[in-house]
Amino acid sequence: MKQRKQYTAEQKAIILRELLDNNVPISQLAEKYQVRPNDIYNWKKKLFESAQDIFKPKASNSQQLSAEQRKIEKLQSKLKDRDEAISFLLRENIEIKKSIDGDN
């Protein structure tokens, strides 16, 4: 059984650009690049279905950034609390060692 050829995103973009910019018939592109015409139709459909994502406002991106910023601040706060706890335990440990050494 013959395996189907896999095309990279770049190859698909080149084929679709030629289709859309130069108005080359799909049958010619299919023959030129050895692609099934149905594949080209599917790639074109997928391109136009996802095109709306390209034109969405960047507000969602800034919201994501602020969410990430809040997460970073929360983690920094946790680190600060842990550092304080470690510092406290070290001081206690030193005091205990001094008291034990002083008793001998």
C-alpha positions as CSV (number, residue, x, y, z in Angstrom):
1,M,0.0,0.0,0.0
2,K,1.4,3.4,-1.0
3,Q,1.7,6.0,1.8
4,R,0.2,9.4,1.3
5,K,2.7,12.3,1.0
6,Q,2.7,14.7,3.9
7,Y,2.9,18.4,3.2
8,T,4.3,21.0,5.5
9,A,2.4,24.2,6.4
10,E,4.8,26.1,4.3
11,Q,4.2,23.9,1.2
12,K,0.4,24.3,1.7
13,A,0.8,28.0,2.0
14,I,2.8,28.2,-1.2
15,I,0.2,26.2,-3.1
16,L,-2.7,28.2,-1.7
17,R,-1.0,31.5,-2.4
18,E,-0.5,30.5,-6.0
19,L,-4.1,29.5,-6.2
20,L,-5.4,32.8,-4.7
21,D,-2.9,35.3,-6.0
22,N,-2.4,34.0,-9.5
23,N,-5.9,32.4,-10.1
24,V,-4.2,29.2,-11.2
25,P,-6.8,26.4,-11.6
26,I,-6.8,23.8,-8.9
27,S,-6.4,21.0,-11.5
28,Q,-3.1,22.6,-12.7
29,L,-1.8,23.1,-9.1
30,A,-2.7,19.5,-8.3
31,E,-0.8,18.2,-11.3
32,K,2.2,20.6,-10.7
33,Y,2.6,19.7,-7.0
34,Q,1.3,16.1,-7.3
35,V,-1.5,16.9,-4.8
36,R,-5.0,15.6,-4.9
37,P,-7.5,18.4,-5.8
38,N,-9.6,17.5,-2.8
39,D,-6.6,18.2,-0.5
40,I,-6.3,21.7,-2.0
41,Y,-10.0,22.3,-1.6
42,N,-9.8,21.2,2.1
43,W,-6.7,23.4,2.7
44,K,-8.5,26.4,1.2
45,K,-11.6,25.7,3.4
46,K,-9.4,25.4,6.5
47,L,-7.6,28.6,5.6
48,F,-10.8,30.6,5.3
49,E,-12.3,29.0,8.5
50,S,-9.3,30.0,10.6
51,A,-8.8,33.4,8.9
52,Q,-11.1,35.1,11.5
53,D,-8.7,34.3,14.3
54,I,-6.0,36.4,12.5
55,F,-8.3,39.5,12.6
56,K,-9.4,39.2,16.2
57,P,-8.5,42.2,18.4
58,K,-5.5,41.8,20.6
59,A,-7.5,42.4,23.7
60,S,-7.6,38.7,24.5
61,N,-3.8,38.7,24.2
62,S,-3.5,41.5,26.8
63,Q,-6.0,39.7,29.1
64,Q,-3.9,36.6,28.8
65,L,-0.8,38.6,29.7
66,S,-2.5,40.1,32.7
67,A,-3.6,36.7,33.9
68,E,0.0,35.5,33.5
69,Q,1.2,38.6,35.4
70,R,-1.2,37.8,38.3
71,K,0.1,34.2,38.3
72,I,3.7,35.4,38.4
73,E,2.9,37.8,41.3
74,K,1.1,35.0,43.2
75,L,4.1,32.7,42.8
76,Q,6.5,35.4,43.9
77,S,4.4,36.0,47.0
78,K,4.6,32.2,47.8
79,L,8.3,32.3,47.3
80,K,8.7,35.3,49.7
81,D,6.6,33.4,52.3
82,R,8.7,30.3,52.0
83,D,11.9,32.3,52.2
84,E,10.6,33.9,55.4
85,A,9.7,30.5,56.8
86,I,13.1,29.1,55.9
87,S,14.8,32.1,57.5
88,F,12.8,31.7,60.7
89,L,13.6,28.0,60.9
90,L,17.3,28.6,60.4
91,R,17.3,31.2,63.2
92,E,15.6,28.8,65.5
93,N,18.0,26.0,64.6
94,I,21.0,28.3,65.3
95,E,19.5,29.3,68.7
96,I,18.9,25.7,69.6
97,K,22.5,24.7,68.7
98,K,23.8,27.6,70.7
99,S,21.8,26.6,73.7
100,I,22.9,23.0,73.4
101,D,26.6,24.0,73.1
102,G,26.2,26.4,76.0
103,D,24.9,23.7,78.3
104,N,28.0,21.4,77.8
